[in-house]
Amino acid sequence: MTEDLIEFHREYAAGGVAMTTLAFCAVSRNARGAPGELVLGAESVDGLGRLADAVHAEGALMNAQIGHAGAVAAATGVRARAPSKSPWPLAIRLQVLTDSEIREIISDFAKGAGFLQQAGFDAVELHFGHGYLPSEFLSPKLNNRKDSWGGSLENRARFCREIARAVREKLGTSMAITAKLNMDDGVRGGLWLEDSVEIGRMLDADGHLDALQLTCGSSLQNPMYLFRGDVPLHEMADTMPRVLRPAVKAIGGLFFKKYPFTEAYMLTMARQFLNALDMPLILLGGINRADTIDSAVAEGFEMVAIGRALLRDPALLRKFEAGEAAEGLCIQCNKCMPTVYTGTRCVLR
């Protein structure tokens, strides 16, 4: 935990958000998707506590997103773990998880949530999307197991459901528990609405979650399906080893596909869950306007999640409240994406 990171979240809390989220916290050292990610452990509690105190002092709540990167962890140089062998080039040394290793990871999620509880956090978000390990288990394309963790939709959903159960048993009612779930992986043969709505129903019926945040895309297979807007290909290439940069700039467009940005671009898919689930839902994706927030809440979403618009202007919600602005200044250039490796920021600020 650094003072810069504490100030990063304190600024959003002062800017009027109800809750700010520390993302992506790894539940074990080999669960990281990038070298600089925080690993939850006893040694991290003090720093996490200082962060929570700073956010609480501004009147906001503190949340943390916890996860396991699965095959994506191969990018950090470790022997990555996944439900099945993967066609992803970086996952050549992929290790297929055994039953006992799966149960150990479930336990790691519960332990990680416990460290956040010790640090005084108000909520925890279980990352079940974006091609990380739980998302890989859900995917019919990435999960080819023949045991009770693969095959049928119920089996593929078992890992996520067991994580939610273990975390709830660890925390009781002391903290809110949400999960981020892919509605659509954005790849042929991956998870899509027909199955993701059913998974949502399972999680709803289990009763371990307080809310579900709806998302899409895969950092493993199709990252721009999540972000939409401009593709910062050259800037992304410059974050990679020098020997790989020319190739990424030349053919990276095959991986970083371009999708046009539209306001609230996940709304149409997310509406499918409004009619199917009873639990509170959180709308994500391209929320840049005050009237978008108002209409989403009026439609039945309990909360909205905002990223890039606040990165451009941390005080945006205060301006909405005061009637000083109706729309954020983010232009969806996505040049903030490569900055996650050096300190996440809007390059236009």
N, C-alpha and C positions, 0 to 999 in steps of 0.2 A: 504494500500500500504506500503510495507516494502522496505528498502534499498536493501535487498537481491534480491527482485523481480525485482527492477529497474536494478541492476547489471546483473541479469540473462539475461534480454532482451538486455541490452547495449552490452554485450559480443557477442551476435549473430549479432547485427548490425555492430559491429566492424569486425566481421568475414566475412562480405561480402553479407549478405542476402539483398534482395531488400526491404523486408517488414517482420516484426516480429509480431506475433499475441499473444495477451493476451487472454488466454482461461480459463475457461468457466465463463463468467460474467453473474450473474443471474439478470433478469429484475425486480425481487421483492424478498423479504426475503424468502418467501415460495417456491421460484423457484429454490433453490439451490439443487444440487445433492450430495454435500459434505459440511460438516460444515465450512470449511475454505474458501469457494469460495467468491469472492468479489461480493457485491450487488451494482448495479448501483444506485446512488442517488446523491443529491446535496453535501452530505458530502464526496463523493468519488472523486469529480472533481479535487481538489487540488493535491491529490496523483497521479491521472491519468495524470494530466498535467506535473508533475515532470517526470513521466515515458516517456511521449511523447517527452519532451525536451531532455532527455538523449539519446533516440534513434535517434532523428533528428540530434543531435550534431555529431553522427557517420555517417551521410549521408543516413540513411535508413528511411523507412516509418513505421508508427505505426498503427496497426490494432487491433481490439478487437472482439472476438467471443461472441455473446450475445445469451442467451437462457433461456428456462424454462424447468426444469428437469421432470415435469409431475409426473408420478408414481415413477420414480427413487428418487424423493424427500422423499419418505417414509423412505429411509435409514438415513435421518437426524433427524427422529423422529417427523416430522410434519404430519398433515393430508394431504396426497398427493392428487393431483387433476389430472384427466385424462378424456378423452372423454367418456370412458365406464368402466364398471367393468373389472378388470384384473385378470388373473389366477396367477399372480406373488405373491408368498407367503408373501412378505413384504408389499404388498398393501392391506392388509385385511381391513384397515380403509380408503380405497380409497373414495374420494368424486368425483362424476360425475359432470362435469361442466355444469352450466346453460348457456343459451344464453347470458345473461348479463355478466356473469363471463368471458366467452370467449372474449367478446368485451373489457372487462377491461384488459385482458392479452394482447390483440393486442395493446391497448393503452400503456401498460407498455413497450412493445418493442420499440415503438416510443419514449417514454420518455427516456428510457435507451440510445438509440442512440443519443438523444439530449444532454445528459450529456457527452458523448464522444466527441461530436462536441464542446462543451464548453471547453473541456480539450485539444483541438488541435489535435485530432486523424485524420488520413488521410482516414481511411476506417473502415467499420463495416462488420462483417460476421454474418449472421443470421443462427443459428444452426437448420437445419431442419432434422437432421439425428440421428442415434445412439440410437433410442428408447426413446429420450426425447419427450416432449409434442407435438411439431409439427409433429415429426416422428410417434407418436402414432395416431394422426389424419389421417395421410396418410395410415397407415397400415390397410388392410382389416381384419386382425386378432385382432387388438386391438381397432378398431373403429367400434362399433356395433350400432351407433346412427341411429335413424329413422327420424331425422329432416334434415335441410338444411346443417348441418355440417357432415353428414355421409351418407352411402349408396353408391351412385354412385362415380366414381373416381373424377368427377368435384366437388362434395360436399366435399369429403375427402380432396381435395387439396385447398379448400376455405380458411381454416385457414392460411396456409402458404402464399397464394396469398394476403390475407388481411393484413398480417404482413408486407410483402414486400411493399405493397401500402402505408401503414401508415408510415413506416420508410422513404420511398422516399418523401412523403408529408412533413414530419418533417425536413428532411435534405436538400431537394432540390438537387442542384448539388454541394454542398459544400464538400461532402465526397463520396468516392466510396462505393457501397453496393454490397456485394457478399452473396451467400448463400451456405451452405454445405448440399447437398442432398444425401440421400441414393439411390443407384442404386438397392441394394439387401439387405434385412434385415438379410438374412442368416438363416431364420427359415421357416419351412413349414407353408404356409398360410399367410406369411407376404408379404411385398412389394417386387416386383421383376421387372426386366428390362421392361417387357411389359407395366407395369403401370408407372414406374419411368421415362421412356423416354417421355411418354405422359405428365406427370407432368412437366418435363423440357420444353416441347414445350409450355405449358400454361404459365410458368414463363417467358419464352423467349418472347412470344407474348404480355404479360402484359407490358413489357418494363421498369420495376422498378429496375431490377438488372443489374449490370455492368459485372458480371461474375458468373459462377456456379462451385463450387468445388464438385467433385464426390467422394462419399465414400460408405461404406457398413458396415453391422454389427449392433449390438444392445447391449448397456451396460445393458439393461434390460433383454435380452434373450440369446444373443450369443456374448459376447465381443471379444473372440479370433478370430472371423471371420474378424474383423477389423485389428488386429495386426499381425497375422500369426507368426510362429516361436515357440520357446519354451514356455511352460506354467509355470510361476513362482508360482505354487500352494501353496507351503509352505510359501513363502514370502507374498502372498496375504492373506493367513490364519492368519498370524501373525499381520496383520493390523486390524483384527476384534476382537470383544469382546472375552475375554479369554474362556468363556464358549462355544463359537461356533467353536473355532479353531480345536479341534479334528475331529468334523464332517466335516468341510470344507476340511481338509487334507485327510479324508477318502473317501468322495464322491464328492468332489468339481470338479473332472474331468468330471462329468455329465454336469456341467455348463460351466466350462472353457475347452472347447473342443480344441483339438490340430489340427492345420492346418499347413502344411509345408510352409515355407517361400520361395518365389521366387521373383527375382528382378521385380519391377513394377507389382505386382500381380493384380492390379485393371485395368491394361491397356486394356485387352481384353473387359471387360464390358464397360469401358469408351469410347472406339471407337464407340460404338453404338450411343453415343450422338454427336460425331463429325459430323456424317452424317445427324443428325436430327435437330440440333440447329444452330442458327446463332450467338448467344452470345459467348463471350470468355469462354473457359473452363480451369479449373485448375486440373491437374492430381495429385493424391495422392496415397500413398501406396507402401512402400518398395523401395523407390528411394535412392540408395546408390552409384551410379556410375555416372561419368561425361558423359559418352556416352549415358546413359539412358536419361539424361536431354536433350542433343543435339538431340537425335532421337525423343523425345516427342514433342519438339518445331518444329522440321522439319515436323512432322506428322500433326501438326495443333493445338496443345495445346498451349495456350498463356502463361501459367505459370505452374510451378510445386510446390508442397508443400512438405517440408521435415521436419521430426520430429526426429526420433531416430538417424539417421546418424549425425545430428548436435548436438544432445545431447551428443553423444560420442566425437565429435570434432567440437566445435563451429567455428573453423577457416577453416573448410573443403572447403568452396567455394573459399576462397583465395588460397588454395592449388591447387584446380582445375584450377583456372585462371593462376597460375604461372607454371603449369605443374609439380608440386611437388607430386601430387597424382592423381590417376585415379579412386580410389574407397575408400569409407569410411571404418572405422574400426569397425563399429557396427556388432555384431555377432548374433543379434536378440534373445538374451537370455531373453529379456523382463523383466529383473529384475528392470528396470526403472519404470515399471507400478505401483508397490506398493509404490514407493517413492512419488507419487503425494500427499500423506497424510502428508508427513514430509518435503517436499522440493524436487521437481522433479530433478533428477540427474541420470547420468550414474554411475553405481556402479563400473565400470572398470576404471574410470578417477582418 
